[in-house]
C-alpha cells in the first residue's frame, strides 16, 4: 500500500494546485494533461502559497480533514475498463479519503466480490462511505432496488461496511401531488428504519426537480413535503449542491409567477444533522441554459464552496467531523483530470482571520 497523503503533506500541496489545471483545454488527452500540470505546478503552487500566506497566514483549511470523497459515477468510464484497483490507486494519489459507490461491478475488468471490493478500498486508504441504489423499477420483483429487493440491498451495504445507503432517485414513484410524496415518504421511512436496524443511515440524493411545486397545490414545494413527512431519525438527505442551485434558478417562482426564492444553504443550516452527505459539484452560471448553470469541474465554476463548507462546518457541534463531501461531475471531459482538479481546489480553500 502506498503512503496516504494528507493536506499537510508537502508533496501533495505541490501537486494539488488549482491554477496549474485551469488552463488545460477541454479536449486535452490525459497524457498531455500530466505534462501540463508538471510544467505549471511549481509556479502555481508558489502563487497559491503567496496568496494564502499574505498578511494573515495560511489559516484553517475549509475542508474537514479526512472527509474528502468522490462519487464513483464520475469515474464510471475508468471503473468499467481499468477496474476498481486502478481507480482506487489514482484516487489515493490525488488525496481522497472516501468513496461513494454507484454500483459494485467493473465491466470488462472482470468479476469482483464485495469482500474483494471492500479490501481494495482499505488497501488504498479509502473509506466506503455510501452507495446509490435505485428506489423502484416498475414492479419488477427481481430488480436491485429498495422497493423490490430491500434485504439484498442492505445485505450488500453491510458486507461493504457502509455507514450510509441511499438512492439518487426522485420521490416521484406515485406522482407529483402532495399525497403522492407523502406515500413516497412512507416508503423512505420504511427503508430508513430497516437501515437503522443494520447500523446504517438511509439517504436520498436530490436533483433540481425535488424543489419543484406540487401539481395539486402549486404553492407547496415538494422538497418541503419530503422533509416534513420523513422521520428525521430514519431518513437523511444528501444535498447535491449544484442541483440545488439549479433549482434555485428554475423554481424560484411558482407557476403563476409568484416569487419563491430560497437559499440551498438555509435548508442545511436549519437542520444540519439531516445532511450527513453532500455532492460537491460545480457549474458556470449561464442564464440562457435550462438549469441556470453549465456543469464544470469543481473549482472551475461559480459556486462559492469556501462559503458553503465554512457555514456548514461552523453550524454544528463537531460539525467538521460529521459531514462528508463527495466531489462529482455527471459527465466530465476527462474523469481523472476532474478528480485531480476537484481535490486540488477543495484542499486549497482556507479560512483566514476576518473571513
C-alpha positions as CSV (number, residue, x, y, z in Angstrom):
1,X,0.0,0.0,0.0
2,X,1.4,3.4,-0.9
3,X,1.7,6.3,1.5
4,X,-1.6,8.0,2.3
5,X,-1.3,11.7,1.6
6,X,-2.9,14.4,3.7
7,X,-3.5,18.1,3.0
8,X,-0.3,18.9,5.1
9,X,1.9,16.7,3.0
10,X,4.4,19.0,1.1
11,X,4.3,16.6,-1.9
12,X,0.5,16.8,-2.0
13,X,0.5,20.5,-1.6
14,X,2.9,20.8,-4.5
15,X,0.7,18.6,-6.7
16,X,-2.7,19.9,-5.7
17,X,-2.7,23.2,-7.4
18,X,-5.8,24.5,-9.0
19,X,-4.2,27.2,-11.2
20,X,-2.0,24.7,-12.8
21,X,-5.0,22.8,-14.0
22,X,-7.4,25.5,-15.2
23,X,-5.7,26.4,-18.5
24,X,-6.0,22.8,-19.8
25,X,-8.3,22.7,-22.8
26,X,-11.4,20.5,-22.6
27,X,-10.2,18.1,-25.3
28,X,-6.7,17.6,-23.9
29,X,-5.7,13.9,-23.5
30,X,-4.7,12.5,-20.1
31,X,-1.0,12.3,-21.2
32,X,-1.0,15.9,-22.3
33,X,-2.7,16.9,-19.1
34,X,0.0,15.3,-17.0
35,X,2.7,17.2,-18.9
36,X,0.8,20.5,-18.5
37,X,0.5,20.0,-14.7
38,X,4.1,19.1,-14.3
39,X,5.2,22.2,-16.2
40,X,2.9,24.7,-14.4
41,X,2.6,23.3,-10.9
42,X,5.7,24.9,-9.4
43,X,4.7,28.5,-10.4
44,X,1.1,27.8,-9.5
45,X,1.9,26.3,-6.1
46,X,4.1,29.3,-5.3
47,X,1.3,31.7,-6.3
48,X,-1.2,29.9,-4.2
49,X,1.2,29.8,-1.2
50,X,1.8,33.5,-1.5
51,X,-1.9,34.3,-1.7
52,X,-2.6,32.2,1.4
53,X,0.2,33.5,3.5
54,X,0.0,37.2,2.6
55,X,-0.7,39.3,5.7
56,X,-2.8,36.9,7.8
57,X,-1.2,33.4,7.4
58,X,-2.5,30.3,5.7
59,X,-5.4,29.9,8.0
60,X,-7.5,26.8,8.7
61,X,-8.5,24.5,5.8
62,X,-12.2,24.8,5.0
63,X,-12.3,21.1,4.0
64,X,-12.6,19.0,7.2
65,X,-9.6,16.6,7.4
66,X,-10.3,13.1,6.3
67,X,-13.7,13.9,4.7
68,X,-13.0,14.4,1.0
69,X,-14.8,11.8,-1.0
70,X,-15.8,11.2,-4.6
71,X,-18.9,9.7,-6.2
72,X,-17.5,6.8,-8.4
73,X,-20.2,7.5,-11.0
74,X,-17.9,10.3,-12.1
75,X,-15.2,7.7,-12.9
76,X,-17.5,5.0,-14.4
77,X,-15.6,5.0,-17.6
78,X,-12.4,4.1,-15.8
79,X,-14.0,1.6,-13.4
80,X,-15.6,-0.2,-16.3
81,X,-12.4,-0.6,-18.2
82,X,-9.4,-0.4,-15.8
83,X,-11.2,-1.7,-12.7
84,X,-11.6,-0.6,-9.2
85,X,-8.0,-1.3,-8.2
86,X,-6.5,1.1,-10.7
87,X,-9.1,3.8,-10.0
88,X,-8.5,3.5,-6.2
89,X,-4.8,3.8,-6.7
90,X,-5.3,7.1,-8.6
91,X,-7.7,8.4,-6.0
92,X,-5.3,7.7,-3.3
93,X,-2.6,9.7,-5.1
94,X,-5.0,12.6,-5.5
95,X,-5.6,12.9,-1.8
96,X,-9.1,11.4,-1.5
97,X,-10.2,9.9,1.8
98,X,-13.7,8.4,0.9
99,X,-15.6,6.9,-1.9
100,X,-19.3,6.6,-2.7
101,X,-20.4,3.7,-4.9
102,X,-22.7,3.8,-7.9
103,X,-22.6,0.0,-8.4
104,X,-20.4,-2.8,-7.5
105,X,-19.3,-4.2,-10.9
106,X,-16.3,-3.3,-13.1
107,X,-17.3,-4.2,-16.6
108,X,-14.6,-5.6,-18.8
109,X,-12.1,-5.5,-15.9
110,X,-13.7,-8.7,-14.7
111,X,-15.8,-10.0,-11.8
112,X,-15.1,-8.8,-8.3
113,X,-16.7,-9.9,-5.0
114,X,-17.9,-7.5,-2.3
115,X,-15.3,-8.8,0.1
116,X,-12.6,-8.0,-2.5
117,X,-14.0,-4.6,-3.2
118,X,-14.0,-3.7,0.5
119,X,-10.4,-4.9,0.9
120,X,-9.3,-2.9,-2.2
121,X,-10.7,0.2,-0.7
122,X,-9.0,-0.5,2.6
123,X,-5.7,-1.2,0.9
124,X,-5.8,2.3,-0.7
125,X,-6.8,4.1,2.4
126,X,-10.3,4.8,1.1
127,X,-13.4,4.7,3.3
128,X,-16.5,3.4,1.5
129,X,-19.0,5.9,3.0
130,X,-22.2,5.3,0.9
131,X,-23.8,3.9,-2.2
132,X,-26.6,4.9,-4.6
133,X,-29.2,2.2,-5.4
134,X,-32.5,2.6,-7.3
135,X,-35.7,3.4,-5.5
136,X,-38.0,1.3,-7.6
137,X,-38.2,-0.3,-11.1
138,X,-41.8,-0.6,-12.4
139,X,-42.7,-3.6,-10.2
140,X,-40.0,-6.0,-11.4
141,X,-39.7,-8.3,-8.3
142,X,-36.1,-9.1,-9.1
143,X,-34.9,-5.5,-9.6
144,X,-32.0,-4.4,-7.5
145,X,-33.8,-1.5,-5.8
146,X,-35.0,-0.6,-2.4
147,X,-38.7,-1.3,-3.3
148,X,-38.1,-4.7,-4.9
149,X,-35.1,-6.1,-3.0
150,X,-34.6,-4.2,0.3
151,X,-33.0,-7.1,2.1
152,X,-30.4,-7.7,-0.6
153,X,-29.6,-4.0,-0.9
154,X,-28.9,-3.8,2.9
155,X,-27.0,-7.1,2.9
156,X,-24.6,-5.8,0.3
157,X,-24.2,-2.5,2.0
158,X,-23.5,-4.3,5.3
159,X,-20.9,-6.5,3.6
160,X,-19.1,-3.4,2.3
161,X,-19.1,-1.8,5.8
162,X,-21.1,1.2,4.6
163,X,-22.5,3.6,7.1
164,X,-24.9,5.2,4.6
165,X,-27.0,3.6,1.9
166,X,-29.2,5.7,-0.3
167,X,-30.9,6.5,-3.6
168,X,-30.5,9.2,-6.2
169,X,-34.0,8.5,-7.5
170,X,-36.5,11.2,-7.0
171,X,-39.6,10.5,-4.8
172,X,-41.9,10.6,-7.9
173,X,-43.0,7.0,-7.7
174,X,-46.6,7.9,-7.2
175,X,-46.7,11.2,-8.9
176,X,-46.2,14.9,-8.1
177,X,-49.0,15.7,-5.8
178,X,-48.7,16.3,-2.1
179,X,-50.3,12.9,-1.3
180,X,-48.0,11.1,-3.8
181,X,-45.0,12.5,-2.0
182,X,-46.5,11.5,1.4
183,X,-46.7,8.0,0.1
184,X,-43.1,8.1,-1.1
185,X,-42.1,9.4,2.3
186,X,-43.7,6.4,3.9
187,X,-41.6,4.2,1.7
188,X,-38.5,6.1,2.7
189,X,-39.4,5.8,6.4
190,X,-39.6,2.0,5.9
191,X,-36.2,1.8,4.3
192,X,-34.7,4.2,6.9
193,X,-36.0,2.1,9.8
194,X,-34.6,-1.1,8.2
195,X,-31.2,0.6,7.5
196,X,-31.0,1.9,11.1
197,X,-31.6,-1.7,12.4
198,X,-28.4,-2.6,10.5
199,X,-26.4,0.3,11.9
200,X,-26.7,2.4,8.7
201,X,-28.4,5.7,7.6
202,X,-30.8,5.7,4.6
203,X,-30.5,8.9,2.5
204,X,-32.0,10.5,-0.6
205,X,-29.9,12.5,-3.1
206,X,-31.7,15.3,-4.9
207,X,-31.8,16.7,-8.4
208,X,-33.4,20.0,-9.3
209,X,-36.9,18.7,-9.7
210,X,-37.3,17.8,-6.0
211,X,-37.6,21.6,-5.4
212,X,-40.5,22.0,-7.9
213,X,-44.1,22.6,-6.8
214,X,-46.9,20.1,-6.2
215,X,-49.3,19.8,-9.2
216,X,-52.3,19.9,-7.0
217,X,-51.1,22.6,-4.6
218,X,-48.8,24.9,-6.7
219,X,-47.8,26.9,-3.6
220,X,-46.3,23.8,-1.9
221,X,-42.7,22.9,-2.7
222,X,-42.3,19.1,-2.9
223,X,-39.0,19.1,-1.1
224,X,-40.7,20.6,1.9
225,X,-43.2,17.8,1.9
226,X,-40.4,15.2,1.9
227,X,-38.7,16.9,4.8
228,X,-41.9,17.2,6.8
229,X,-43.2,13.7,6.2
230,X,-40.0,11.7,6.7
231,X,-38.8,10.7,10.1
232,X,-35.6,12.7,10.9
233,X,-34.3,9.7,12.9
234,X,-34.6,7.4,9.9
235,X,-34.4,9.4,6.7
236,X,-31.4,11.6,5.8
237,X,-30.5,13.8,2.9
238,X,-27.5,14.1,0.6
239,X,-27.7,17.6,-0.8
240,X,-26.4,17.8,-4.4
241,X,-25.3,21.4,-4.1
242,X,-25.2,22.0,-7.9
243,X,-28.7,20.7,-8.5
244,X,-30.0,22.7,-5.5
245,X,-28.5,25.9,-7.0
246,X,-30.0,24.9,-10.4
247,X,-33.4,24.5,-8.6
248,X,-32.9,28.0,-7.1
249,X,-32.8,29.3,-10.7
250,X,-35.5,27.1,-12.1
251,X,-38.0,27.0,-9.3
252,X,-37.5,30.4,-7.7
253,X,-41.1,31.3,-8.8
254,X,-44.4,29.4,-8.6
255,X,-46.1,28.5,-11.8
256,X,-48.2,31.7,-11.5
257,X,-45.1,33.8,-11.3
258,X,-45.2,34.4,-7.6
259,X,-41.6,34.8,-6.3
260,X,-40.5,31.9,-4.1
261,X,-36.8,32.4,-3.7
262,X,-34.8,30.1,-1.4
263,X,-31.1,29.5,-0.5
264,X,-30.0,25.9,-0.5
265,X,-27.7,26.6,2.4
266,X,-30.6,27.6,4.6
267,X,-32.1,24.1,4.3
268,X,-28.9,22.7,5.7
269,X,-28.3,25.3,8.4
270,X,-31.8,24.8,9.8
271,X,-31.4,21.0,10.1
272,X,-27.7,20.2,9.7
273,X,-27.8,16.7,11.2
274,X,-30.2,15.6,8.5
275,X,-27.5,16.2,5.9
276,X,-24.6,13.9,6.6
277,X,-23.5,13.8,2.9
278,X,-23.1,16.3,0.2
279,X,-22.3,16.2,-3.5
280,X,-19.7,18.9,-4.4
281,X,-20.5,19.6,-8.0
282,X,-19.7,22.9,-9.7
283,X,-21.2,25.0,-12.5
284,X,-20.6,28.1,-14.6
285,X,-23.5,30.5,-14.3
286,X,-25.4,30.7,-17.6
287,X,-28.9,32.3,-17.5
288,X,-29.6,31.0,-21.1
289,X,-29.2,27.4,-20.0
290,X,-32.2,25.4,-18.7
291,X,-30.5,24.8,-15.4
292,X,-29.0,28.2,-15.0
293,X,-25.5,26.7,-14.9
294,X,-23.2,24.7,-17.2
295,X,-21.7,21.9,-15.2
296,X,-17.9,22.1,-14.6
297,X,-15.1,20.5,-12.7
298,X,-15.0,21.6,-9.1
299,X,-13.2,24.9,-8.9
300,X,-13.8,26.0,-12.4
301,X,-17.4,27.2,-11.7
302,X,-19.1,29.9,-9.8
303,X,-20.5,28.2,-6.7
304,X,-18.8,29.6,-3.6
305,X,-17.7,26.4,-1.9
306,X,-15.5,28.3,0.5
307,X,-18.6,29.9,1.9
308,X,-20.7,26.8,1.8
309,X,-18.3,24.5,3.5
310,X,-17.4,27.1,6.1
311,X,-21.0,27.8,7.0
312,X,-22.0,24.2,7.3
313,X,-19.0,23.1,9.4
314,X,-19.3,26.0,11.7
315,X,-23.0,25.4,12.3
316,X,-22.9,22.2,14.3
317,X,-21.0,21.0,17.3
318,X,-18.2,18.9,16.0
319,X,-19.5,19.6,12.5
320,X,-16.1,19.2,10.9
321,X,-16.3,15.5,11.9
322,X,-20.0,15.0,11.0
323,X,-20.3,15.8,7.3
324,X,-18.9,14.0,4.2
325,X,-18.1,15.9,1.0
326,X,-18.2,13.9,-2.3
327,X,-16.9,15.5,-5.5
328,X,-18.9,14.7,-8.5
329,X,-19.4,15.6,-12.2
330,X,-22.1,13.8,-14.2
331,X,-20.1,13.8,-17.5
332,X,-16.5,15.0,-17.0
333,X,-14.4,15.6,-20.1
334,X,-11.6,13.5,-18.6
335,X,-12.5,11.8,-15.4
336,X,-9.0,11.5,-13.9
337,X,-8.5,15.2,-14.6
338,X,-11.8,16.0,-12.9
339,X,-10.8,14.1,-9.9
340,X,-7.4,15.8,-9.6
341,X,-8.7,19.3,-10.2
342,X,-11.5,18.9,-7.7
343,X,-9.2,17.6,-5.0
344,X,-6.8,20.4,-5.7
345,X,-9.4,23.1,-5.4
346,X,-11.1,21.8,-2.3
347,X,-7.8,21.3,-0.5
348,X,-6.7,24.8,-1.4
349,X,-9.7,26.5,0.2
350,X,-8.7,28.1,3.5
351,X,-10.3,30.4,6.0
352,X,-8.3,33.4,7.1
353,X,-8.8,35.8,10.0
354,X,-11.8,38.0,9.4
355,X,-13.4,35.7,6.9
